[in-house]
Amino acid sequence: MKKWLIPVIIVAVLAFAGYSWVKGFYNTAIQLNENVSESWGNVETAYQRRNDLIGNLVNTVKGAADFERETLTSVIEARAKATSVQIDPTNITPEQLAQFNQVQGGLSGALKSLLVTVERYPDLKANQNFLKLQDELASTENQILTARTRFNEATKPFNNHVKKFPNSILAGFFNFDGKPYFDAEAGAENAPDVQFDFGKKE
């Protein structure tokens, strides 16, 4: 073998190894990023279902002529704020997720106030449409919790992939930034456990 071939072979091997590393990193990052985007889509779908149900709930409650308008107005305004926040999952930032979490938490608080207020309206509590919506809302809250958990689960492997050395070098080159996790909504640890007994007649 000619001596000049040796460095050529070494360079070729190193170039192929570098190409394989870059290709493997990039393709894996894309796949993991798609998993995060899919999980975020499920989060948005769960929240959208809640927003739709709240709209129906508000319309049902409006049927009670003497129901507090201020309570309804706060729910409607909180719902409008919650639906106004749009996030691109491929470029999500901690600030965006915090804002999203804040407005959704505001809607949760307004909804809890509405449901507590309903306790003073026996006819409304016995309304079959209201009962169905209340049950569907409870189910949707569980779906939201599951979707948020799965988003965090999808985010972790992506962050591990792009933040660990030496992948972090390529991550900066390809603009793959780490993604934030969902934290609990502010005050969630102190959230009241509201129980409704719709079976009782008043």
Secondary structure, DSSP 8 states (H G I E B T S, - for coil): --TTHHHHHHHHHHHHHHHHHHHHHHHHHHHHHHHHHHHHHHHHHHHHHHHHHHHHHHHHHTTSTTS-HHHHHHHHHHHHHHHH----GGG--HHHHHHHHHHHHHHHHHHHHHHHHHTT-HHHHT-HHHHHHHHHHHHHHHHHHHHHHHHHHHHHHHHHHHHSTTHHHHHHHTT----------TTGGG-------TT---
